[in-house]
Amino acid sequence: MSLYHKTITIAVGLIPLLLSLEIAPAAEWPYIRTVGPFVCRADFNLEPQHELLSELAALQAELVRTLQIAPAKEAIEVYLFHDEVTYRRYLERIYPTLPFRRAFFIRANGLGRVFAYKSSQFEADLRHECTHALLHAVLPFVPLWLDEGLASYFEVSARNRLNGAPYFSSVLWNARFGSVPKMEKLEKIGDVASMGKAEYRDSWAWIHFMCHGPSAARDELVEYLGDLAAQKPPGLLSERLARRIPSLSSEFKVSIKRAANSQTAQR
């Protein structure tokens, strides 16, 4: 998953070129649905995707409730394709200089667009990239690791976020052997090419902790994002969390083990 979940940032000089390559007009898309802030255009029937589209419609409310960020005021365009070949051909025409990704979010001149095709990871891909789109619609900047961690957390259906995410067992295993991810290491990553599987996992792990651990952790995340929204220097989240929760490593391990115990109790 991590090899494809990349938010594309375009150099300013390329923006006029890319925007001059016209997206097919709405009339050429046979299926169009608006769900929440997302205007979804597809080359396949969207009716069987009713549950997924309902999740997208609810995604903004989830981010607003969980992170206390503002809702997106702009429409976010979503382009969906029935297979990889059609997807590749379309993107090679519209964005010929961009590397291939199974799905991606791109923002240029204030316009957010998501592209995806019906791969085996289609639903997770779409939730992931739409999370990026919602964050970047209201925040002027999001640190790379935090951006990817949040998108990885919300790519999972709400019913599976506590203990059903793909990274959960690996993070739990490490915690049982006393290993806690180093947020300081993640904060130094400035290039998406440096985000490998371990970095995605660790970014997800810290978001999981802040959403399911002690309330002080959630509060610090909310305040940090609030500073970003207000364009106030936020400092390092690792330092802010450490000041607020002195026993941070211990609390992290307790949190992930508690989530695992909840999983066992549900069986």
Secondary structure by P-SEA (a helix, b strand, c coil): cccccccccccccaaaaaaaccccccccccbbbbccccccccccccccaaaaaaaaaaaaaaaaaacccccccbbbbbbbbccaaaaaaaaaaaccccccccccccccccbbbbbbccccaaaaaaaaaaaaaaaaaccccccaaaaaaaaaaaccccccccccccaaaaaaaaaaacccccaaaaaaccccccccaaaaaaaaaaaaaaacccaaaaaaaaaaaaaaaaccccccaaaaaaaaccaaaaaaaaaaaaaaaaaaaac
